[in-house]
């Protein structure tokens, strides 16, 4: 049943007859009610559904951050939608019918802030990752107060560990302690800077995989 919010001429939510009403990004939207399909999905359709499901699951823990730090809103397309589109277009693929992720093509953040210089990471005992870089805060579109951030992906659990600061660009090093139950796991490592206002980032950098000690 639909609910009329602002009188007979206002928008509504729910289903009325053959139409569905909703509010999307501040706009009242009416669309036709989808018809049930009795056809059996083709192998290609099933593959596309699997790719979409994997992309959504992968992005889920990044959504809050990407609302702030993935490029700019493009018309009615949100930052999260832009990130999801990049995932589906460039990251999610299939090899002999097996859906997988191309980790080197993942873009955690996207923006105009200046990135890293001489960035490196090494694993240390106790599920630690040590990051080092050269302070390049004098470069254009860089500030001493830019916050060091990283996103570490553990494939077996499908979870991200995200750290935002307190280290800044001038710190030139950061130690990141990961969950103890990740001991021995191979993780994928991404790093990026965001400004002090936390509304602008550089393009994230993929540092490859690391085995936690």
Secondary structure, 3 states (H helix, E strand, C coil): CCEECCCCCCCEEEEECCEEEEEECCEEEEEECCCCCCCCCCHHHHHHHHHHHHHHHHHHHHHHHHHHHECCCECCECHHHHHHHHHHHHHEEEECCEEEECHHHCCCCECECCCCCCCEEEEECCCEEEEECCCCCCCCCCCCCCEEEEEEEECCCCEEEEEEEEEEHHHCEEEEECCHHHCCCEEEEEEEEECCCCCCEECCEEEEEEECC
